[in-house]
Amino acid sequence: MFQKYKNAETVKPGGLELKDRLVGVQRVTKVTKGGRAFGFSAIVVVGDENGVVGHGLGKSKEVATAIAKAIEDAKKNLIRIPLNRGTLPHEQKGKFGGARVYIQPASHGTGVIAGGALRAVLEAVGVQDVLSKSQGSSNPHNVVKATFDALLQLRDAKTVATQRGVSLEKVFKG
């Protein structure tokens, strides 16, 4: 699922204490010859609040089973995000469809300045201090995927040093 990202580190759910956050539940309708068939789709974000996060979509005739399916799907798509003392290593933009997000590290004590689906993802990752802005579409499916796009592009200083083939001090001092 995350093949286009070079530094995407997938994680197995075994041994992790994952907490799930319901981003949204939609009632969907399928019009058939016999009338309308109602169902539900749920989007869920799971994370251990320590850098591991995943998202999933579940569909069913009942809300509870749609949520359960979404949680199972999210556990199959776990990735590790680099964090730097409760915030992000650097600012980043992400986009998916019509949704665009901007996330920026913040100083200690700022809190999570984000709304809706963006907040759910950032809290599941375990970010305590961040500034963010969601632009364009407010569709929760696309906002979650745009947030994951931004998070997957984040690199910590150690990764940057190894990719450039220089020492960690040279990354900071030039």
N, C-alpha and C positions, 0 to 999 in steps of 0.2 A: 504493500500500500504506500510506503514511503520510499520507493526506490529512487526517485529523482533527487533525493537529498543525500549528499555524500557523507555527512556526519550524523545520520540518523541511527541511533543505537536502540535496537528493539530490546524489550525486556520481557521475561517470562513472568506470569502473575504469581507463581508459587512462592510462598514465604513472605509476600507483601501484604500489609494491612491497607487494603484499598477502600477509599470512601467514595461513594457515588453521589453525584449531583445531577438532579433532573433539570435540564435546560428548557425543554418544552414538550408539550403534548398537543398534537393536532388531531382533530376529528376529520377523517377523510371519507369521501363518499364515492362509491362506484355505482353508476347507473346501469342497471341490467334490464332485461326484458320484463322481469317480474317486479321491478321497482328499484328502490335504492338500497344498496348494501352499505351499512356504516361500519367503519373500522377506526382504529387509532394508530398513530405513529408517534413514537417517543424518541427524543434525542437525549443521550445521557453522557456525562463526562465522569470518568473515574480517575482517581489519583491517590498517591500515598502522601501527598503534601511534602514531598522531599525530592522533587525533581522527576518523578515518574508520572506520566499521564497518558490517557487514551480516550477516544470518543467512539460512540456506537449508535446505531439506529435500529430500532425494533418496531415491527408492525404486527398488529393482532386485532381481533374483534373486541377484546377487553383491554382496558388501560393497564391493569396490573401485569398481564402477560406481555404486553408491548414493552413495558419498562424492564421487566426481567430479561427479555430478549435483547434489549438495548445494552443492558449491563454486561451480558455475556459477550456481545459483539465488541464492546469497549475493552474488555479484558484481553481480547485477541489482538488488539492494536496498541499495545503499550509501548511508549518510547521514553527515553531519558533526555531531560532538558538540562543544560548546564546552568547552575545558579551561582550567584556570588553574594554570600552573606545576606540572604533573604531578598535579594533583588536580582535583576538581570545583568549579564556582563556588558551589554551595550544596547543602544537603541536599534529598532528594527521595524520594517514595514512588511506587511503581508497582505496578500489578496487572493480571493477566490470568487469567481463569478462577478457579481456586482458589489460584493462586500470588500472593503479595504479597512485594515486596522493598522494602528501605529502604537507601538509599545516602547516605553523609555524607562530606564532605571531611575529610581528616586532615592533620596537620602533616608536614613533610618528614621522611623516615626511617621512617615508620610501616609502609609496605609495603601490599600488597593483602590486607586482612583480609576474605576472602570464600571461599566454598566452591562446588565443583561447577560448574554451568552459569553461575552468577553471576560466578565468577572468570574463566572463559573469555571472557566478554563484556567484562569490565572490562580484562583484559589486552590483548585485541584492540584496544580503544579507545586504549590507551596510558596509562591511569591508573596511576601508581606508588604513590600514597598515598590510601587510601580505607578507610573502615569501612563494613561492610554487614551486613545481616541478611536472610535469606530465611525467610519464614514461610508457613504453609499448605502447599499442595501442593509436593512436591519433584519433580514431573514435569518433566524437563529442557525439554520443548517450551514449557510454560507459564512456567517460570522465565526462559527466554531472552526470551520475549515480554514478560513483566512487567519485566524489566531494560531492554528497549528502550523500554517505556512510560515508565519513570522517566527514562532518558537523553534521550528526545525532549522532555520537559518542562523540561529544564535551559535556562537563559538566562544569558548573560554580561551584565556590567554595561552594556556598550555597547548591546546589544539592548534592555535594560530602559529605558535613557535615551531611545532613539529611539522606543520604543513609548509612553512616557509624555510625550514631547515636552519633556523637561527636559535640563539639562546633566548631564554625567557626574559632576561634583562634587556636584550636588544629590542624586543617587542615593545617594551615600555619606554625605553630611552632613545630609540631610533638609532 
